Amino acid sequence: MSNVLSVPGSNLLTLNDIPEAYRPQENHFNQYLIGGELKTWEGEMAEVYSSIHTENKNGEMGPTLLGSVPDMESEPALLALESANKAFDRGKGEWPTMRVRERLNCLERFADKMKAHREEVVKLLMWEIGKNLSDSQKEFDRTVDYIYDTLDAYKKLDQKSAKFEKEGGIHAHIRRSPLGVVLCLGPYNYPLNETFCLLIPAIVMGNTAVFKPAKHGVLLITPLLKAFQESFPAGVVNILFGRGRKIAQPIMKTGQVDVLALIGHSSSAVALQDEHPNKNRLRLVLGLEAKNPGVVLPDADLEHTVKECISGTLSFNGQRCTALKVLYVHESIIDEFNKKFSEAVDNLKYGLPWEEDVFLTPLPEPSKPQYIKDLIDDATSKGAKVINKKGGQMTENYIYPAVLYPVDDSMSLYHEEQFGPIIPIIPYKDINEPLDAMAASEYGQQVSLFGRDVTKIGPLIDIMANLVCRVNLNSACQRGPDVYPFTGRKNSAVSTLSVFDALRSFSIRTFVASKDNPYNNEILESLLNSNESNFVSSDYIL
């Protein structure tokens, strides 16, 4: 492989070599959203580069400048928090007391406005994080679908609440109420979809939010600021740009954050929790790291298993919390599996995100190729071998997927969540070996189990379901469909995210109780007929 990713047959990749539909335009965005106003930032700006190399002004190949965003300080962060607090107003604000129907109308208005920016956001997904065209389009479309699915889920939730219950002589009108101010921090690998899977359910339940995009995948949020401004009341959504230590830490130190919603690393989540002076009052909604294993039984269909393991280990270069990060293969089939799997990895197409049939693309983190190489060097120094021909070949912005075998617990790769294109394979003789490893792991999100014999699979499912939160039978680990629960044990998650569960994670059950007597019953009937209360309502949203 050449030192940099280039157009075939050309030493230099210029912007003119790129199809016009995918050619980036520099965007120096100097605005942020606080209190319903798009304000202009006049301080330092942070340049945003793509790891895709093109010819620069000096005629040399290097990272492509995509634009810049505000490098904000703590002062505007605290103003954003103040704005969110003002909008919530200890539960008295317009947004938290608004009728559910009206909040849903705001969300639907936002989704309609968001769709107008599909082309721009998809292009930025390719350039900012190196996601291929097909996956970038899927991320945008899936996010829009998620918003509409959230609308439907909240309607159903509210429909079930549009009634009174009676138990022990007490009438009860039970609904879900917001928690307060949410600090929302999304990940770089799904900077639109997973971020919005936090932000959208948080605000639609009546909370207000301060949102800071991830370091990578930041420019793609900028086309949507105006849509947020025009769709929601002032202060409901506040959007800042900058580093976590300047934005998130000062906000957490105030103790005025009611919910920390974060998808990222557990160390970041713990550090932010430690800043909060009242941890017992802090609700956590966290999607964290995982070390999802694939367990291949002796009778597994190898053709199908290899195909699923390729998808599981290397979709988006393995940069997914749901990726298969270690493969346990029975020793009776290990040689055949290794041969088929290594050949399949070496046949994967590497190139620019918009090229046809590209599977492997440049890595967004400049330091990632060297990190993967260090893991390879550590493992090979302790007895593992790179068993695929292309494994470990490097460019400035990529390292070709390396299949390492045999891996054991003396190697860093065994323990660390690699989050990149490197696949450890571990042989086993007794099924208790992978089971014991799963039980001892710090993580417990998902597992993929490959096999056919139900007398073996049945008991294994019973055990694995107590070690992780999703057992995938003969298929790669994944998040979707979004209506299914998405969570994890141990260091992998706190709370549950799905279209349905997220609404509960960002709310709390509250109710009005009334003794069953003529005096109270007359008042309740009058309340229901008067529309004086948005909470006490039998309004049925169709």
Secondary structure, 3 states (H helix, E strand, C coil): CCCCCCCCCCCCCCHHHCCHHHCCCCEECCEEEECCEEEECCCCEEEEEEEEEEECCCCCEEEEEEEEEECCCHHHHHHHHHHHHHHHHHHCCHHHHCCHHHHHHHHHHHHHHHHCCHHHHHHHHHHHHCCCHHHHHHHHHHHHHHHHHHHHHHHHHHHHHCCCEEECCEEEEEEEEECCEEEEECCCCCCCHHHHHHHHHHHHCCCEEEEECCCCCCHHHHHHHHHHHHHCCCCCEEECCCCHHHHHHHHHHCCCCCEEEEECCHHHHHHHHHHCCCHHHCEEEEECCCCEEEEECCCCCHHHHHHHHHHHHHHHHHCCCCCEEEEEEECCCHHHHHHHHHHHHHCCCECCCCCCCCCECCCCCCCHHHHHHHHHHHHHHCCCEECCCCCCCECCCCECCEEEECCCCCCHHHHCCCCCCEEEEEEECCCHHHHHHHHHCCEECEEEEECCCHHHHHHHHHHHCCCCCEEEECCCCCCCCCCCCECCEECCEECCECHHHHHHHCEEEEEEEEECCHHHHHHHHHHHHHCCCCCCCCCCCC
